[in-house]
Amino acid sequence: MARRQLRDLRAIVTGASSGIGRELTLQLIAAGAKVIATARREDRLQDLASAAAAPERLIVIAGDVCDAELRTQLVQTAAEKFGGLDLLINNAGIGALGPFADGSPERLRKVMEVNFFAPVELTREALPLLRQGNQPAICNVSSILAHRAVPAKSEYCASKFAIHGFSDALRAELTSDGIDVILVSPSTTESEFSSAVIEKSGRQPAKGKGAMTSAAVARAAIKAVQTGKHEVILSLGGKGLVWLDRLAPTLSDWLVARFGFDR
Ligand SMILES: NC(=O)c1ccc[n+]([C@@H]2O[C@H](COP(=O)([O-])OP(=O)(O)OC[C@H]3O[C@@H](n4cnc5c(N)ncnc54)[C@H](OP(=O)(O)O)[C@@H]3O)[C@@H](O)[C@H]2O)c1
């Protein structure tokens, strides 16, 4: 597969104020890319700009990715300031913890808005510009839970399964345009994700064992962008879970029901 150059690559990264998105931005800038980085917390985006190896190649725009005007602004800024767009990384995400029965329609809608509708609509907005880009790509940061769902994270799993299905369909649709659609599925990662969950109620899920660093996840995602690899499952445990679920779904169901809750 063609190797994509990072030097002068024009990118948008969502969820850039912490964790994986911050690392993606720093690593892309260090490799010579130009990045528009977005998230809601403006002070964190300013920190990011201070930490970037070449701040002149970074534009930060604060806003909520669920806001259609912000999404339009991101794409327009890429057109005006970079003269185009080669890479969209949909990374912003949130979680909620607790059994579905203890949740609410609002919790479900919020998780789906941030993790599914917002990245899908940003993709729609960016497609015309991406079509004119150099070796364009869309990279969706999903989760191992897009492949095997677990209890007490039903809304999150549903949102990540949805982005997985969307990515597979879009990849096929965009093959003739030469646009890669890359799905990156991390397992537990050190970031602010657990502290930022929008709700914790009722019985809690089992805690993941071991965690990758956000920097390692970002490195793997960027490698997939460079090589055009379409699907990346990052941890050995994650790969094991996916294969177990494919080969022995009944056993997999039993195991997550038995061990999926905190005890
Ligand atoms: N950490 C894990 O264990 C793990 C495992 C698998 C997959 N993932 C996925 O990895 C991605 C990145 O998560 P992370 O681990 O790096 O967590 P994180 O440190 O909490 O980062 C999440 C990012 O999303 C942004 N964000 C959240 N809601 C937003 C909104 N409405 N509008 C704009 N930005 C928003 C946050 O910024 P603001 O709060 O400043 O808006 C932050 O920059 C997510 O899609 C997550 O589902 C994480």
The ligand as an SDF file (V2000), in Angstrom:
LIG
                    3D

 48 52  0  0  0  0  0  0  0  0999 V2000
   -9.1100    6.0860   27.1540 N   0  0  0  0  0  0  0  0  0  0  0  0
   -9.5200    4.8930   26.7930 C   0  0  0  0  0  0  0  0  0  0  0  0
   -9.4350    3.9150   27.5560 O   0  0  0  0  0  0  0  0  0  0  0  0
  -10.0810    4.6740   25.3910 C   0  0  0  0  0  0  0  0  0  0  0  0
  -10.1990    3.3450   24.9350 C   0  0  0  0  0  0  0  0  0  0  0  0
  -10.7130    3.1390   23.6640 C   0  0  0  0  0  0  0  0  0  0  0  0
  -11.0900    4.2150   22.8710 C   0  0  0  0  0  0  0  0  0  0  0  0
  -10.9730    5.4940   23.3360 N   0  0  0  0  0  0  0  0  0  0  0  0
  -11.4190    6.5940   22.4620 C   0  0  0  0  0  0  0  0  0  0  0  0
  -10.3460    7.4760   22.2440 O   0  0  0  0  0  0  0  0  0  0  0  0
  -10.8630    8.7810   21.9360 C   0  0  0  0  0  0  0  0  0  0  0  0
  -10.0730    9.8180   22.7360 C   0  0  0  0  0  0  0  0  0  0  0  0
  -10.3030    9.6100   24.1220 O   0  0  0  0  0  0  0  0  0  0  0  0
   -9.1660    9.7960   25.2200 P   0  0  0  0  0  0  0  0  0  0  0  0
   -8.9260    8.4730   25.8290 O   0  0  0  0  0  0  0  0  0  0  0  0
   -8.0250   10.5470   24.6940 O   0  0  0  0  0  0  0  0  0  0  0  0
   -9.9950   10.6390   26.3330 O   0  0  0  0  0  0  0  0  0  0  0  0
   -9.8710   12.1550   26.8300 P   0  0  0  0  0  0  0  0  0  0  0  0
   -8.5270   12.4310   27.3690 O   0  0  0  0  0  0  0  0  0  0  0  0
  -11.0470   12.3360   27.7380 O   0  0  0  0  0  0  0  0  0  0  0  0
  -10.0800   12.9960   25.4990 O   0  0  0  0  0  0  0  0  0  0  0  0
  -11.3410   13.1850   24.9230 C   0  0  0  0  0  0  0  0  0  0  0  0
  -11.2750   14.4250   24.0460 C   0  0  0  0  0  0  0  0  0  0  0  0
  -12.5680   14.6330   23.4410 O   0  0  0  0  0  0  0  0  0  0  0  0
  -12.9320   15.9980   23.6350 C   0  0  0  0  0  0  0  0  0  0  0  0
  -14.3870   16.1390   23.6630 N   0  0  0  0  0  0  0  0  0  0  0  0
  -15.2810   15.4830   24.4420 C   0  0  0  0  0  0  0  0  0  0  0  0
  -16.5260   15.9350   24.1920 N   0  0  0  0  0  0  0  0  0  0  0  0
  -16.4100   16.9010   23.2450 C   0  0  0  0  0  0  0  0  0  0  0  0
  -17.3300   17.7560   22.5860 C   0  0  0  0  0  0  0  0  0  0  0  0
  -18.6550   17.7100   22.8490 N   0  0  0  0  0  0  0  0  0  0  0  0
  -16.8720   18.6310   21.6620 N   0  0  0  0  0  0  0  0  0  0  0  0
  -15.5480   18.6960   21.4000 C   0  0  0  0  0  0  0  0  0  0  0  0
  -14.6210   17.9150   21.9770 N   0  0  0  0  0  0  0  0  0  0  0  0
  -15.0540   17.0320   22.8980 C   0  0  0  0  0  0  0  0  0  0  0  0
  -12.2750   16.4110   24.9600 C   0  0  0  0  0  0  0  0  0  0  0  0
  -12.0370   17.8080   24.9910 O   0  0  0  0  0  0  0  0  0  0  0  0
  -12.8940   18.9130   25.7660 P   0  0  0  0  0  0  0  0  0  0  0  0
  -13.3910   18.3110   27.0480 O   0  0  0  0  0  0  0  0  0  0  0  0
  -11.9090   20.0230   25.9570 O   0  0  0  0  0  0  0  0  0  0  0  0
  -13.9950   19.2750   24.8200 O   0  0  0  0  0  0  0  0  0  0  0  0
  -10.9350   15.6830   24.8380 C   0  0  0  0  0  0  0  0  0  0  0  0
  -10.0420   16.4630   24.0900 O   0  0  0  0  0  0  0  0  0  0  0  0
  -12.3530    8.7360   22.2560 C   0  0  0  0  0  0  0  0  0  0  0  0
  -13.1030    8.6370   21.0610 O   0  0  0  0  0  0  0  0  0  0  0  0
  -12.5080    7.4560   23.0760 C   0  0  0  0  0  0  0  0  0  0  0  0
  -13.7900    6.8760   22.9350 O   0  0  0  0  0  0  0  0  0  0  0  0
  -10.4660    5.7460   24.5850 C   0  0  0  0  0  0  0  0  0  0  0  0
  1  2  1  0
  2  3  2  0
  2  4  1  0
  4  5  1  0
  4 48  2  0
  5  6  2  0
  6  7  1  0
  7  8  2  0
  8  9  1  0
  8 48  1  0
  9 10  1  0
  9 46  1  0
 10 11  1  0
 11 12  1  0
 11 44  1  0
 12 13  1  0
 13 14  1  0
 14 15  2  0
 14 16  1  0
 14 17  1  0
 17 18  1  0
 18 19  2  0
 18 20  1  0
 18 21  1  0
 21 22  1  0
 22 23  1  0
 23 24  1  0
 23 42  1  0
 24 25  1  0
 25 26  1  0
 25 36  1  0
 26 27  1  0
 26 35  1  0
 27 28  2  0
 28 29  1  0
 29 30  1  0
 29 35  2  0
 30 31  1  0
 30 32  2  0
 32 33  1  0
 33 34  2  0
 34 35  1  0
 36 37  1  0
 36 42  1  0
 37 38  1  0
 38 39  2  0
 38 40  1  0
 38 41  1  0
 42 43  1  0
 44 45  1  0
 44 46  1  0
 46 47  1  0
M  CHG  2   8   1  16  -1
M  END
$$$$
